Amino acid sequence: MIPETPVIPGFHPDPSVCRAGDTYFLVTSSFEYSPGVPIFSSSDLRRWTQIGHVLDRPEQLENVNARPSGGIYAPTLRHHDGRFWMITTNVTNGPGQLLVTAEDPTGAWSDPLRIPEAHGIDPDLAWDDDGRCWLSWSGELPAGQQGILQAQLDPVTGLLLTEPRVIWRGTGGQFPEGPHLHRKDGYWYLVIAEGGTERGHAVTVARASAPNGPFEPCPSNPILTARGTDCPTQSTGHADFVQLADGSWAVLFLGVRPRGSTPAWHILGRETFAARLSWYDDWPRVDAALEPEPGDVFVEALTAEGIPLSFVSPSGLPADILHHEGGQWQLSGFVGRWQEHLFTSTRAKIAAGAGLELRVDPDHRVTVQVGPQSVRAVATIGGFPIELGEVAADGAATIELRTEPPPELEGTPQHGPDVVVARVLDGRAWRELGRIDGRYFSTEVAGGFTGRLIGLVAEGRAAHIYDLVYRGSDSYSALASEGGLG
């Protein structure tokens, strides 16, 4: 059963999960944003709390000026021999894979060990009973063979101890990737994604009696896919398994929630979903959905206590861009948090020289800019700016970006996923600067692998930020009744 509600909403793709005692830990991709590889903890797989980032200092992450959808791809997280291990690919700073470890998942994590001989993406680690470490990844051999590659790894030196070889090519779908090896009852299960991370995405499985094969495919592949269905959650794939403390199993995987008329658009990026696993004839089967209980309206504010863990930046660490001095924040770039809810209100009081921005990438964004004499809203689509509205101001203003339900135009091409609205506080009343169809700020239009960020932007010299509050909910009525849309 495919869940309709993510356990980690918003842009949190390529989940990898492990258990240490009674606690589960999970990491996701971060692409061009810093800090990298957010890490979460949970006691029940339904409710997750971010506890930090794995790659949180320059010595670990060289992502400055990474292209959109560059940077950190598909990590794997494992707990082995009393330590946590995270391995990933930085496609902006290659070649090879990067491996870090920590005794405590909240950090500090080690400086990266580079594995330069493993060319490709989506690395995975597994250990057998003899203590041998097996590295699997998606790539291509010099002879042109593509698929899931594997070699024995020395995790201390980063050297490959055997020649890489293809262990499985999947079932015929494009881009076999995202491998994860798990052991259960004498079998080694190789879980991969194929079909591309769009609407053809799927999870397939093969098994072997040894970690290096030979692997036989599951007769009921794919074990998970939403392609060709009317399920509200689509593009399901890139899964990882975890065994629970009671001996049962679960699967964590990515999916998207497209909305609007055909072909529909997803605006929050690829999110993390969960379900239980059952086993039949020693093969896994996706079972009942694991979903969180409906929550209250989410509220997060920028306060003097520090920058929230959720904040990231495409141009460096948030702490290098946003500083708190003299009772206000000084901003010299772009920082923001992921839009994690279908409907949102983000408000900020800002001095001239800064603004609020909703963005997928620099070429697809909506910006409310505060200038010395006016506040103006500008939409950028495909790199082309479009003026939405402008009003006079005195050098500081309280401004807002909202995401609202689309107009009631069901069944027509005009029915987009949502509407982005820009407003400014004019005296005691809100004044609308303009609104625009949210499809232009979706992954289907912008391209790439990420979702939307909502945050603060300043160009040139540092600008003053007095406050910022993000409110979000998947229920528009709940957000309105909470007072977030006044």
N, C-alpha and C positions, 0 to 999 in steps of 0.2 A: 504494500500500500504506500503510495507516494504522499508524503505530508503536504499540507497546504501552508503551514506556518513554519518559518525557519527557527532554529534554536539560536543561531547567531545571525541577526538580520543585517542588511546592508552589505557592502562590498567586503566579503570575507570568503574568498574562494579557495579551492584546493585543500580542504581540511585534512590534517593528519592528526591522529589521536593516539594516546597511550594511557595506561593506568599505572599509578604508583600507590600501593595500598588501597585505600577506599576512595581515592581522588583521581579524577580524570583530567588530563591536560591536552590542550589542542592548539595547534598553530595553523596559520593560513598564509597565503601569498600576500605580498605587499607591493610588488612591482616597483615603480619609480619613486615611491614615497619613503620618507625617513621619519622616525626610526622604522626599522624593518622587522618583519615577521612578528606580528602581534601574537601573544600567548594568553590563553584563557584557562580557567580551572572550573570544575563542576563536581558536584557530588551525585548527580542523578542523570546527566547527559541532556537534561531539558533546559536547565538554567545555567548560564555561563557568565563568568565575571572575568574581565580582562585584568591580568596581574602584571603586565609589562610588555616589553618587546625583547626579542632575543638579540637582535642586532641594533644596539642603541648608542654606538659611539663610532667615530670616524675610522678607527682601526679595524672595525668589523665590516663597515658598509661604505663602499665607494660608489655613491649613487648621484653625486652632484652632476646636474645637467643631463641626467638620464632621459632618453626619449620617452614620450608617453607610451605606456605598456611595456617599457623596458625594465631593467632592474631585477628584482627578486622573483623567481618563479618557484612554484610548487615545492614547499619544504616537506621533509619527513621528520617526525618527532618520535623518539623511542626512549624507554627507560630500561637500561641494561647494566648489570653489575654495579648497582648503586649510583649510577650517574644518568643524567639526561643527555641525549645526543640529538642534535638537529643538523640535518644536512640539506643543502639547497643549491640552486644555480643562480648566479648573478650574470644575466646575459649582457649586461652593460660592461662588466669587468671580468672577462674570461681570460683563458679558457678553463674548462673543468668545473669541478664542484667545490663547495665550501662546507667544511665540517666544524662545528663548535660543540662544546660540552659544558655542563654545569652540574654541581651537586644540588643546587637549589634552583628550581625553574624560574624563580623571580630574579635570578642573576646573582653575581655577575657571570656572564657567559665568557668563555675563552676567546682569545683572538682566533680567527679562522685558520684552519689547516686546509691548504689547497690540494685538490686532487686533479692535477693537470692532464692526466692521461685519459680521464673519463670525459669524452666529448659528447655533449648532448644536454638534456634537461631532465628534470623530475627524478632526482636520485632517491634511492631507498636503501636502508640498512637492515640486515638481519644476521643473527648469530646462530650457529648450529651447536650441537651438544659438545663438539670438540673445541669450541671457542673460536672457530673460524668466522670471520666477518665477511658477509657477501654484500657487494654493492650492485644494485640493479638500477638501470636508468633507461630513458628513451633516447635512441640515437641511431647513428649509421656507421657501419664499418667502412674502411677504405675500399673494400671490394664492392661497395654499393648495397650491401645487405642492411635493411632497415627493420626496426622493431624494438623489442625490449632486450637490451644488452645486459650482460652480467660478467663480473670478475670478482675474484677473491681480493679483499682489501686489507692492507695493514693500516688500521685506524690510528696508529701512532705516527707513522711517517708519511701517510698519504699515498704510498706506492701501491700499484696493482701487482698482486702476486701471481696472477694468471692472465692470459691474453683474453681481452673482451670477446664475447661471442653472443650471437643471438639465441635467446632461450625460448622466445615465443613472438609471433607476429600478430597475435590476436585472431579474430574471426573474419577479417576482411574489411573492417571499417577503416576509414582514414585516420591517420595520426594515432597509432597505438602508443599510449603514454601513461604517465602517472602510476607506475608499478608500485605495489606493496606486497611483500611476502609475509605470510602468517602460517604458523604451524598449529595443527589440531589433529589429535588422534592418529599420529603416524603419517599424515599427509602434510605437504607444503602447498599452500594455496597462493597462487599468483593472481592478484586482483589488479586489473588495469582499466583505463578509460580508452574508448575508441569512438570513431564517428565524428570527431571534432567537438569542440566545447560549445557549439551552438545547438540548434534544435535536433540534430542527429546524435547527440551525445548519448553514451551508454556505458554500462559497467559490465565487463565480461571477466570470467574466471577460468583458470586452468589449475590442475593439481599434479603433483609428482611425489614420489617417495623420498626424494632428495631435493635440497634447495636449488640445485643447478639442473634439475630435470632428469629425464625428458618429461615434458608437461603434456597432459591430455586435457582438451577443453571440456567444459561443463556441457552436457547434452541439452541443457535448457538456457544456454546463452541467448541474449544478454539477461543477466539476472536483475538488472534495473535499467529502465529507460522510460521516458515519457513521450518519445517521438510518435507522431501520428495519433495522439490521444487529445482529449479535451481537458486534461488535468490542468488546474490553475498553475501548477508548478511545472516548468519545462526545463529542457537542457540538463536533465539530471545525469550526473556522472562524477568521475574523479573521486572514487570512494576509498575509505580506509576502514578496516575492521578493528574492533576492540573487544576483548573478553571481559565481562563484568565479574565482580567479586563473587557472585553466586554461581559462576560457571557458564551463564548464558552469554550471548554475543549480541553486538549491535553494530550498525554501520552508519558512518557519517559521510555525507556527500554534498556536492554543490548542486544548486539549481537556481533558476531565475523565475520571477513572477511577471510575465508579460501582461500588458494591459492595453486596452483600446481596440480600435478596429483592426482588421487584417492589414498588415501582417502582425500587428501588436508590437509593443516596444517595452523593454525592461529598463528601468531607470535607477534601480538600487544596486546594480551590479550582480555578480554571482554570489549567492548567499549559502550559508551552511544549514543543511537539514539532517535529520536523524530518523532512524527506524530500527526496529529489532530485527535480528537474524534468526532464522530457524535452519535446521540441518536435516536433509532428507537424503538417504543413501550416500552420506558423506559429501553432500554438495550443499552450499549455502543458498538460502532463499530469503528474499526481503519480505519481512512480515509487518506487524503493526507499526504505524507511525509513532514516533516520539515527538511530542510537541509541548511547548511551554504553555502554562496557563495564561489567559488574557491578563495583561497588566494595565496599570494606570498610565496616564500620559507621562512620557519620559521627559525629564527636564535636566539640562546640563548647562551650567553657567561658568564663565570665565571669571575667577575671583582672584584676590590677592594671595590666596593659599597656594597657587601654582597652576601650571598648564595641565589640563586634563590628559589622562593617558590616551584618550581617543584622538588627540590632535596629531596631525602629520603634515609634512610639507614636501613638495617636489623639488625644492631647492636647498635642502639642508635640514638639520635638526631644528624643531620648533623653538627650542631654547635659545638658538642663535639668531632667531628672527623676531621673537616676541619677548620683550623684557618688561618687568614691572619696576617702575621707578616713580617715587613721589606720588603715590596714590593712583597712578594710571599706568596703562600699558603702552610701550613704545614698539611700533611695528615697522619692519623694513623689508617686507616681502609678502608671501602668501602662506598662511597656515589655516587649517580647517579640520573638521571632523566629517566622517562619512555620513551621508544621508542614510539613515537606517530605518526610516518610517515612510510610509506612502504619503502621509500628510504632515506638513511641518510648518512651523513659524520660527524664524530666526531673527532676533532683533538686536540692535547694537546702537550705542551712542558713540559717535565717531567725530573727530575733528577733521578739518580740511586736510586733504592729502591721502585719505584712506577710504575704504569702502567695504561693503559686503559683497560676496560673490558665491554663486552656485556654479560649479564647473564639472565637466567631464575631463576636459583637457584645455589647453590655452586657446584652441580654436572653437570650442563649444562651451559657452558660459553666459551667464547673466550677471551683470555688475551694477550695483548701486554706488555711485561715486559721490563723495562729499567734496565739493570744491570751496574756494574762498567766498564765492557769491551765489552758488547754486548747488542743488542736488540733482543728478541726472541718472537715468537708468538706461543701460546699453546692453543689447543682446548681441553676442558674437556667434555666428553660425558659419562653419566652414572657413573661419578666419575673416569673415566680412562683418563689420559692425553695423548694427541697426539701432537707431535711436528710438527708445520707447517712451521717454518723457523727461521733462525737466521743470524744476520750480526754483524760485529764488530762495536763498538761505544765507545765514550770517556767519558761515565758517565752521559751524558744528551742527549736527543734526542727529536725531534718533530715526533710524531707518529699519526696514524690514524686508525680508524675502520670504515668501510663502509658497507652498505647493498645495494646490487645491484640486478637488475632483474636476474632471473635464465637463464641458457643457453636455446637456442631455441630447446627444446626437448619435445614439446607438445605431449601429449598422451602416453608418456613413463614413467616408474617408476622413471626415472632420473630427471623428471621435478619437482623440489622442489619449495618452496614459494619464496625464494630469495637466494642470496649468500652473506656470510660474508667474507669481505676482510680485511686483516691486511697489513699496509704499514708503512714505515719509510722514513723520508726525508733524502736523501743521497746527501749532497751538495745542489744543486738547483733542483734536480730531485727526484721524489718519486720512491721508490723501494718496490716492492711487496714482503712480507714475506711469504704469503700463503693465500689460500682461501678455504672455506668449505661450503657445502650445508647447508642452513639455517633451513632445517627441523629438524636438531638435536637440535635446540634451539627454538623449538615450544612447545606449551602446550601439543599437542598430544604425543610428545616424552617424555618431562620432567614430565608430569602429573601436578596435582594441579590446581590452580585457577588464576594464575597471568600471566603477560606478560613479555616482556623483559625490562630490565634496561640497560642503557649505562652510564658508569661513571668511576670514578677513584678508584684505589685500591692500598693499601700499606700494607705490612706485616712487623711486627716488629717495629723498631724505625720510627719516623716521617720522611717523605720524602717531598721533595720540588716539588711544582706544580707551574709552571710559568703562564700558561694560559690554557683555555679549551673553545672550540667553538663547539656547536652542530648545524648542519643544517639538515633540513628535509623537504620532500615534498612527496606527493603521485604521483607526476609526475617526472619520472627520467630525462626526457629531461629538465624540468624546473630547477631541481637541477643542472644539468650539465651546462646549459646556464648561471645560476647565478654565476658560478665560484666555486661551492662547490665541484667539482670533479676533479679539476686540478691536 
